[in-house]
């Protein structure tokens, strides 16, 4: 195959979805031809049982769907691979055997909630304080690492991969830190303590700013940015009592958008070019109504869209924070919204997905329901959407 033919074949290949919230980590897909409507009997190519329990989202690379799961009541923490064409489980490997589950988990959580990361022939999995590991795509464990901290509600945020580093936010009652593990060996390359705070369950986001790469990691009471290569603290903001926050930050228009958590959730838009405490100097705007505790926001064009845990959707001007519209769509929400094919998909815990058209006015396109609980976020590859329920994985395709 010559170079021109090879590049042409890449243009029509399905986009991989290698981590939580997709290729850029912000809930966007470039795929087209995705379904607007589905049900248990419409536009479902297959529905396959998933062994065990878990709320990790699917990661999809090279025709395989990767999921973490927990069996035996959380004693066996496992990595699964499923075939994209059939949903058949083609790999099922125990990564950790847990004798002491510790303080337990929140009723909405599982022992396998963080999403795996796939790159090349390697898969990185994180089960919070129960352990972190790297495996090859044959299911063979390359290394294991246990990071000691004690969150109250079980495993939460997913890791992120930057160059040869696996970066993880670790925020418990006893310790709060961000750590970078060598992706090849699992050894600690850097570890940066936060100011004393509380638990949080966020996923770091690496952003590319005019002054260089930063890793943004919201935590309890503060959100921080670090040099991803060294762990050096670059800037931070304070938000008082905010803690137990889950949403991943998003970045657009030269602003980082950060949700503060319990008990008074606020979304902040922060310019990332400051140093030290930038709460008073670099917060461009903040908004305090119907801000999510769990779902991450998504940016489409000049608007920011978010859904509260209680089912209130909000559209804000991303540049100045002006509210464009607010609509109660209903349901309880944990999954992060996904933007794809000129639409935004809001998925409730009750299995209902509200599909809207982006814009300065609320325009609902469809409501679609499956018969399972759905707390995991969508994954998208090709013309298919992959939806994890509490018992099954759906391939939704028109």
N, C-alpha and C positions, 0 to 999 in steps of 0.2 A: 504493500500500500504506500503510495507516495504521500508527501507531506500535505498536499492540498486535500486529497481524499481523506487523510487522517483527521485533519481539522474539521472537514465537513461532517465526519461521523461524530465528532465531539459535540458539534452544534445541536444535534438531534438527540444526544444521549440524555437519559434522565439525570437530573441534578441530585447529587448526594445530599443527605440531611445528617451530618455527622455528629451532632451535639444537640444539647437543649436549645430550642428556639432556632435551629437551622444553621446554615453555613455562616452567617454573620452574627449569630447569637441574639438576634433582635426580632425574630418572629416573622421574617420575610421569605417568600419563595418567588422565583422567577418563572415557575411552571405555568403553562396555559392549558385550557381545556379541562379544568377541574369542575366537578359537579357543583351545582347550586342546591339541588334537592336530593334527599335520600331518606331511606327508612330501613327497617329490618328486611323489607322485601323489595326495595327499589335501589338501584345503583350500588349494591354491595357485591363486589366480585367474589369475595370470600370472607368468611368469618371463622376464625380458628381459636380453639381453646388455648389459653395461656396457663401453664402450670404455676401453682402458687399464687402469691399476692404481691402487688407492687404498683406504685404510681410513677415509676420512671417513664419518661416519654420514649417512643421508638427512636433509634438512630439507624440510618439506612445508608449503606455503602456497598457498592458492587453487587447488588442483587440480594443482599442479606439485611434482615431487620434484627437489630440487637436490642435486647431488653434485659434488665435485671429483675430478679424475682426472689421471693423468700418462701420457703416451704418449711414444714415441720414447726409451724408456729413461730417462725423467725430463727430457728436454730440453724438452718441451712440457707446461706446467702449465695445466689447462683447467677450465672450469666447464660442467657439463651440467645440462640440465633435461629431465625425463621426465614424460610424461602419466600421471596417477594411474590413469586408467581402462584404459589399454592397455599402459603401459610403454614406449611409443614415445619415442625421443629427439627432442625438439622444439627443442633449442638445444644447440650445442656450440661453445664459444668459447675460443680460446687467450688466456690472461691474461698468462702470462710465458713467455718463451723463455730457457732457461737454457743458457749456454755452458760455465760452470764449475760442476760439481756439488759442489765442495769435498771434504770428508773422506769423503763417502759416508753410508750409512744403515745402521741395524741390520737384520739379516736378517728381523725381523718387521715392520719399518716400511716405509713407502712415501714417495714424494715428495708424496703428496696425502693425508695423514692427518688434519689438522685439519678440523673440520666447518664448513660455511658457515653464516652467519646471514642470515635473510631478514626484512625488515620493509617493508611497503608495496610499493613498486615498486623497492626496492633490495636488492642481495645483496652481502654482505661476505665475502671469501675471504682465507684466510691460508695461506701455504705456508712458514711459518717464516722463516728468514733468506733464503729465495729471494724473498720479497716478499709484500706485503699489498695488497689492492685492493678497490675498490667498483665494482660494475657496476649498471646498471639491468636490469630483467627482460626487456629486449630483447637483452641480451648486450653492450651497449655499455659500454666501460670509462669510468668517471667520473674515477677517480684511481688512482694507484699509489704505493706507499711501500715502501722497502727498509730494514729495521731490521737493524743490523749486530751480530751476536753469533754465536758458533760452538759449537753443541752437537755432540756427537760422533755422535749416532744419527739425525740428520735431523729433519724437522718433526714436532712433537709436539702440544702443547696447542692448543686452540681459543681464539679470542677470546670476549669477552662484550660485549654492548651495554648501555650505561647512558645513558639519555636521549640526548644528542647526542654521546656518546663511545664509541669502540671501544677496549676495554681489553684488553691483551695482556701475558702474562707471558713474558719473554725471558731465559732462563737458559742461558748457555753456559760453556765453560771460561774464556773471556777476559773476559766481562762478564755481570753479572746485574742486571736492572732490570725494572720494570713501567712500561708506557707507555700513555698515553691519546691516541688519535688523534681529531681532529675527524671525526666520521662523514660529514660532507658534503664535506670538502675533503682529508682525509688528513693535514693538518698536525698536528704534535705539539703537544698542548695541555698535557700535563705528562709528566714522565719522572722516576721515582724509583729511584735506585740501591739495591740491597740490600747488606748486608754481604758481603764476599768469601766465595764459596762454591764451587759446582760446578754441573754441569748439572742441569736439571729440565725436565719436560715437562707442566706442569699447566695447567689451565683456571681462570681466576679465577671467583669466584662473588660476586655482589652480594647482600647480606643486609640485611634491614630490622630493626634493633634498636630498643629503646625510646629509645636516645640518638641514633638517626639511621642513615642508610645507611652500610654499610661494604662494601669489596671485599676478599675474603679470597683470598690468593694464596700457597699453599704453594710453597716453593722448596727448594734444597739447604741442609740443616743448620738451616734456620729456616722458619717459616711466619709471614706478615705479614698485617695488616689495614691498609687505607688509606682515607682519605676519597676516595670515587670522583670527586668533583668537582675535587679539587686535587692528589691524590696524596700528601697529608701522611700520614706513618706514624702509626698510632694505637697499635698494640700488636704484639707478636710473641712467639713461643715458640721455644725452642731444642730440637733433638733430635739433637745430636751428629753422628754420621757419616751420617745419613740424606741421600740424594741420588738423582738420577735417578728421582724420584717422578713418577707420572702421575695418580693418582686425583684427581678433583675433590672438593673439600670438600662436605659437606652440612650443613644447618642445621635444627635442630628443638629443641623443649623448652628454648629459650634457650641452646643449646650448639652450637658449631661442631665438626664431626668431621673430623679431619685425619690423613692417612696419611703416614708419614715417609720411606718409600723404603728403598733399599739401605743397608747390608747387614743391618740389624737392624730390620725394619719394625715399627712400633708405631702403633696408632691412639689419638689423643688427643681427649678431649672438653674443649673450652675455653669458658669464659664470656667473651663478647666485650665486657665492660664495663670492661676494665682499660686501663692506659696503660703504654707502654714494655715492658720485659721482664716478661712475666706468667707465665713458666714455673713459678715456685714458688708463685704466688699464685692463678692462675685456671685451672689444669688440674684439672677436676673428677674425671676418672678417665682411666686409660690401660690398654690391653690389648695384649699382645705376641704372641699366637699366631695363626698362619695369617692374618696381615694382608696384604692385597693390595699388590702393587707397581704393578699396572696398572689393574684394574677399580675403579671408584668404589663406595662403599657406597650403600645406599638405606635410608631410614627408612620404616617402615609402623607407624602407631600408636605404641606405646611401645617398639618393638623396632628395633634396627639390624641389618641383614643385609649380609653381605659374602661375597665369594668370593675365595679366594686364587688366584694365578696357577696353582698346582698342583692346583686343583679341590677345595679344602676349603671348604665353606660353613659360616658361623658366624652364630648369632643371639645378640645381646647385648641386655640391658636398656639402652635408650638413655639412661636417666637416671643409672644408677649403674655400668654396665659389667659387671654380672653375666652370666655366660654361661648362656644358656638351653639351647642345644644346639650341637653341632658334628658335621658329617657330610661324609665324603669322597664327593662326587658323581662325581668322575673327570674326566678330560680336562684340557687346558690352557686357561686363561681370560685373555682380554684385554678382551672386551666388558664394559661395565658392566651390572649387573642392572637390570631394568625392573619397576616395580610398576604393575599395571593390572588392572582388572576382578576385584579380590579375589584376585589371584595375584602371584607373583614369578617372573620368567623369567631363568634363568641360561643364558647361551649360551657354549658352548665354542668353541675355535679349530677343532675338528674337525667343526663343523657340528651338534653335538648340543645341544639346548635342554632343560634340566631345569626343569619347571614345578612349583612348590610352592605350598601354601597358607600364608599368613603365620600365625604362631602360636608359642606357647611350646614346642611339640613339632614335630619334623620330620615333615611330611606331604607326600609326593611324589604329584603328580597325573598326570604324564605325562613321557615322554621322546620327543623328536621329532628326526629327523635329516634333514638335506639333504646333498647330495653335494659341497658346496664347503667350502673353508676360510672361517671366519667370525670375523673379529677386530673388525668394526665393531659398534657398539651398535644396538639396535632403534630404529626410529621408529614412531609409532602415530598414525593419523588415521582417523576414522570407525570402522568395525568391522574395520579392516585393520591388520596389522603388516607393516612393511617391513624386509626383511632383506637386507643386502648381503653377497654372497659374493665370492670372489676373481675371479669372471668374470661374475656375474649379480646382478640385483636381483629379489627375490621379493616379490610381494604375497600375503600369507598371510591368508586370510579364510574363515570358515566358510560 
